[in-house]
Amino acid sequence: MKLRTPIIWGAAGLIIALLSGCGASGTSLGQSNQRPYDFEAHILHPRCAVLPAGIDSVDVYLDWSREEALFLRDSPQSPFTANLQLKAGTFEVTWSDTLVDFAPRRDRKQWRVSLAEFASEWNQSTNLIPMQLDDLHRNATATWSVPLPQPGIPRTPFHSDGWPVHDGFAVAGDTLFFESAAGSRWQHASIEVPGVMPAPPFSQVKDKSDTLQPAIRSDWNTDDTGWSGYIVQPGINVVGQPTSSGTLRVAHRIVGTTEDHPLVRDLQLMIQSSRYITSRKEFERMVNASDPKAALDAFWLSCGNEKEASATLIATYYGRVEEANRYFSGVHPGWRTDRGMVHIVFGVPNKVRRGSDSEWWIYGEEGSANALVFRFLHVEHPWDSEFYVLSRSIQFRSPWDRMVTNWRNGRIKAD
């Protein structure tokens, strides 16, 4: 993937780690999915939300990247244009986008759609609507399913520009607005999540973020319009209505992130996320250095031994940090989760199998004696609906040490 950072620019490939280690004999693995966490395996990465707009209609919000579309022109005198198409059920819309100077990198579209147009593919048991975006010039397709919230209020929170919050993340400091019954009482509570690193795969240390208790930041009654807002704080944000028992009936859970999230643009983030492969002394030297950038560069140069190889290592490593942030962020940023840790150090697994409560990441040939298999258990968490915990084992000590050594000796190759 392309890494957007002010320190090193480049194309970051992702390796397939073929490692010896413990297999998963005797374990019933779930449905197979090839490389779902490889960002570069997909050309298009749209963001989409579907929200109720009445009894029998919805509003479809689509955010797509111009950098991912193919712009062509019919003649040297013609403008460059991209042709895209969105489909869901019998709903189908096609549009052209003309490339102009200083155009925003992303574009937004919104449509009012009848629920009847989704009826043929709407899975009412899961409440998911399958959708598809096509780049007609390059014959590239992105498919996904969008949940349809039930009609009623309070509605999904919106940014100040009228666009709905995507996937429960918002920049800390932004103001979010939502609609509820006029005169209803609401409270906003938040707590910052400690920046604790996950334990290595062979170490038994429990994450304690499920014990965090957000503190009340504001308490208000809505006016006659029913609209109100709150300022997003770093970390966990919950908004709900107080009950007679003193608890909060939660309507929204939002994680307050940095402005750059999920991108890796901050020097301190680059230093912090390098901890997986640095010694304690090396890490402390970078943290306390008078010139942290020079200290970070020196570490990577010691791994690659020369500038070109070091640049490839940097692009690969921080490209994986970005991917971890995109796919695994929740109460913790993705790079500080169990799945993010394994993804960064070992790379994209050859295969992912999913069961009702687990994911199995398989490195190497599935079923062989040399395959390395990590199992992640989906566990209940009060602030994170996608919280996965690695089944740790001392058997992972050898493959972990070997992989860290490969990083430190510059033996990681980009795809």
N, C-alpha and C positions, 0 to 999 in steps of 0.2 A: 504494500500500500504506500501511497505518497505521504511522507511525514511532513507536517507543517510546523516547523520549529525555527526560531531565529538563529540557532547555533549551527545546525547541520541540515542541509536540504538534500533530499535524494529519494530514490525509489527503494522502499524497504520490502524485501522479499520475506517469505515465511517458510522455514524449513519443515520438513516432515522428519521427525525424530524416529530413527529405527534403532531402538535400544533393547538390550537384554534386560530381563528383570522378571518380576513375578507375573504370572498370568492370572486368568480368572476362571480356572477350572472349577466346575461344580456350581458356577453362577449362571443363572438364567438371565441373559441379556435381552434388552428391549428392542424396539424397532430401530433399524439402522438409518442413519442420516449422514451422508458424506459431507464432511468439512463445512458444517453450518456456521462456524465462527471464523471463516476465512473471508475477510472483507473484500479482498481483491478477486475472489472467485465470482463476484457479482458485479456487473457494470453499473446498474442503477440502484440507488438507495433512497427511495422516496420516504417521506414521513406523512402519515395520513391519520386523520381522525374522522369519525362519523358520530354526529350528535343529533339527538331528537330535535325536530323542528315543528312538532305538532303531533296529532294523533296518528296520522298516516304518512308522514314525510320526515326526512332527515336532511341535515346539512353535511356535505362531504367537503372536508378541508384537505388539500394536497399541497405539500411543500416538496419541490424537486430541485435538483442541482443542475444548473446550466453547464457546469464543468463536466458532467457525466453524459450529456447528450451529444449526438453527432450533428454538427451544422454543415450543410452542403449548399451549393448554389448552382443554378442552372446554366449560368454563363458568367464570364468575367465581369459583366456589368451588373449582375444580379446580386442582391444581398444574400448573406449566409442565413439559412433558416434550418430549424429543427422541427420535425413532425412527431408528435406524441399522441398516444391514445390511452384513455383510462376505461376499463371495463369492469363491471360487477353485475352479475345476473344479466338482465336485458338492458341495463343502463350502459351506454357507450357514448363517449365524447372524444372528439379529436380536435387538436389545435396545433397551430404553427407558432413558433417563437423566432423572432428575427434578432440576429446578433448585432448589437450596437455598442459603441464605445461607452464605457463606464456603467454597463448594465450590472445589476446586482448578481452575485454568484448564484443565488437561489431565487426561485420564483414561486409564487403562491397562486393557487386556484381554489375557487369555492363554487359549489353547485347545490341547488335544492333538488332533492330526488325523492320520488314517491317510493314508499316501502314496497309497493307492488312490483317495482322493477327489480328488487332484490329477492323476491319470493322464491324463485327457482333454485337459488343457491344458498339462501340464508339458513344456517344451521341453528334452529331455535333452541335446541337442547344446550348448545354451548354459547348461543347468542353471538356467533361469529359470522362475519360477512367476508367471503373470499373476494379479493380484488387483484387486478392485474394492470400494470403500467407497461406500455410498449414504446420503445424508441423505433419508429417505423423506418428510419434511415439505416440503422445498423442491425435491425432485427434482434434487438436485445429486449429482454422481458424481466420484470420483477413481479413476483407474486407474494401475497401476504394475506392475512386475515385480520380484520379489525373488529374489536368488540363494540356492540351497540348498547350504550347505557339505556336504562329504562327511562321512559318519559317521566317528567315531574321535576320538582325542585328539592334541594339545591342542584343547580346545574354544574357541569364541569367548569372549573375556573378558567378565566381568560387573562391573557396579557393585556397591557394597556392599549395595544394596537388592535385589539379585537380578535386575536388569534388564540385558539385554545391551547392549553398547556399540553405538551407532548410527553407521554410516558412517565408522568409524575415528576419531572425535573424542571426547575426554574432557577435562574441566576439569583443568588443571594443579593438582596437589596432591591430587587424588582417588586413592583406592586401587582398583585393579582386581584381580579374582580370576579364575583359570582353572584348569581341571582337566587333569592330565597323568598319565603313568605314575608310580606311587609310586617314590621314590628317584631320579628322573631329575634331571639337572643342567640349570640354566637360568641365563641371564644377561640383564640389562636394561641397554641402552645408550641414551644420549640426547644430543642437542645442540640448543641454541637456534638458531633460524634468524635471521640478521641481518635487520633491518627495512629492506630495500632496496626502493625504489620501482622499478617497471618503467620502462624508457625509453619516451619518446613514440613513436608509430607510425612516425615518420620517422627515428628515431635507431637505429643499429645497435649495441646493447649487449647482451651475452649474460648471461643469468641463470646464476649459479654455484652454485645450491643443490644441484646434482647432485654437487658435489665435497665436500660436507660429510661428515665421518666421525664418527658418534656415539661417545662414550666410554663405557666400561663403568662403570655405577653400582652394580650389585650382582650377586652370584654366589651361587647357593644350590642345594641339593638338596631336592626335595620330600619331605614326610613320608609316612607310610603311607596317608593319605587321598588323596594325589595333588593336593590343592588348595594353591595358593600365590598370592601377590599381590605387587604392586609399586606404587610411588607414581609417578604420571604427572608428568613434568617438562615445562616449557614447550618447545614445538617438537617435534622428531622423537623418537619413542620406538620402539625395536625390542626385541622379546623373542624369544629363540631359544635353541637348544642349541649349545654350542661344539663345533667339529669338531677332528679331530686336526691339521688344517692351520692352526689358529688363527683360522679364520673363524667366523661365526655363521650357523647354519641358522635363518633367521628364520621364526617362527610368527605373530607379531602385529606390525603397524605401526600405531601410534596417534599422532595429533597432539594435543599438549597445548594447549588454548585457554584464553582468559579465561572467567570465569564467565558473562559476558553474551553471548558469541558465540552466534549471529550478529547480535544486536541492537546498535544504536548508542546506547549510554547513557553512554559515557565521553567527557568533554570532550577529553582528549588524542587519542582516536581521531577525533573530529570535526575537530580541528585538523590532525592528520596527513593524513587523507584529503582535506582541502581543497587539498592541494598541487597537484593536477592543474590547478587553475584560478587559483592565486595566483602572484604574482611571488615571486622569492626574498626580496626585501626584506619584502614583506607577510607571508610565511610566517615568517621569522625574528622579525618584530615580534610575531606571535602567540605563538610558542614562548617568547620571552624576556620577555613582558609580565608585569608584577606582577599584573594581573588578566586572565588569558587569556580568560575568558568575555566580558568587555567588548570585548577586542580582536577576538574571533571575531564577536561581534554587530556591531561596527563595520564589519568587512569585508563581511558580508552586507548590511548597511544601505547600504553604498556601491554594492553591485550592484543592489539593488532600489529604492533612492532613497526608499522609504517602507515602513513597518512591514508592511503587509499583503502587498505584493509580495515583500518580503524573506522573510517567513514561508513563502510559497509556494515560493520558491527553496530555502530550507533543507529543507522537507519533501520536495521532489522530489529534491534532491541526496542527502540522507542516507537517503532511502527506497531509492535505487539502491545506496548503499553496503551496506545490509542485504541487498538482493537479491543483490548480488555475493557477499557472505559466505555466503548460503544455497546458491548454485548453483556457485560456482567455488572454494571453499576446498579446500586440500590442504596441501602443505608450506608454502605461504604462505596467509594469510587472503585470502578472495576479492577484497577490494578492492585488494590489492597484486598481482594477477595481470594478465596481458595482457588476458584476456577481461573481467575486472572493470574495468580502466581504460577500455576502450572502452564497456562497458555504462554506467558512471557518466557519462562525458562526452557520449556520443552517444545514450544511451537504449536502449530495447528495439528491436532491429532489426525491420523489417517482415516479414522471412522469414529462417529459418535452414535451410541445407542441410547435410546430413551425409554424408560419404563414409567410406571405410574408415579413413582416417588424417587427416581434416580436417573442419573446420567452416567454412562460408562464411556470414558475416553480411551481409545485404543491406539497405541503407537506400535507400528510394525504390522506384520501379517496376523490378522485375527486368528486365534486358535493355535498359533505356533508357540513353541517353548520360549522363544525370545521376545514375544509380545509383551509390552508394558501396558497395564490397564489401571486407570484411576477411576474410582467410583465416587460420585458426588451425590449425597443424599439431600433431597429437598425437605427442609424442616420448617415448621411453623415459626413465624417471627412476627412480633406485633407491629413492626414498622417496615417490613420488606416481604412482599408476596413471592419474590423469586430468590429466596435465600438458600444457597446450597453449601453443604459442608463436606469436605473431603474425608473419606474413610482412611485415616492415617495408619501407617504401618512402618515398623522398623525396616521392613524389606525394601522400602523406597530409599533408604540411606545411600546405597551404592549407586543406583541410577541418578539420584540427585547430585551427589558429589561428582560423578563423572560428567554430568551436563554442565555444572558450574565450572569445572576445570576446562571443558571445551570452550566455554565463553572466554575464560581468562587467558586461554592460549590461542584465541582467534580462530578456532576450528569450527565456527558456525558459518554456514554458507547460505546466502539468500537464494530463494527459489528463482 
